[in-house]
Amino acid sequence: MSNPLFNKKLMILDIEASSAEEALTFMSKKLIEEGIVKESFTQAILSREAEFSTGLPGFGRGVAIPHADPEHVNVSALAVGILRHPVQFRMMGNHDELIEAEVLFMLALKESHSHMSVLQSLMDVIQNEALLTQIKEAHTQESLYELMSANIA
């Protein structure tokens, strides 16, 4: 069963970035290239991150769940980015605390109501240390795609 949210081209491995902004820009450009989001998405995601941070302490791995408003999205998708080196994201709900994020789950959702069910599935993934490690250590787009498809409702 394939999940319409996932696209192998949006399973992005080995991202070289020195900051959260660089990682977010890199990933949003991939979404633009695939026609998933509008050109305005990059600025929207950077602005939103500055205002509402999305870093979360996963089990043994920092993660971030950046997203932008539905008006910047053409088709719903979830992009997964694996960073070569962790970058600092501010923690969700506590702007003063920094998280060394290694995995980014970038949400591009057309309907705002679908945010909650996807976020709930992502929280389950983030709280599963073994699964998060498998995601971080995936070596191919195919294996990352399989892991995500099997674990996100």
ABEGO torsion letter per residue (X at the ends): XBBAABBAAABBBGBBBABAAAAAAAAAAAAAAAGABBAAAAAAAAAAAAABBABBBBBGBBBBBBBBBAAABABBBBBBBBBABBBBBBBBGBAABBBBBABBBBBBBABAAAAAAAAAAAAAAAABAAAAAAAAABABAAAAAAAAAAABX
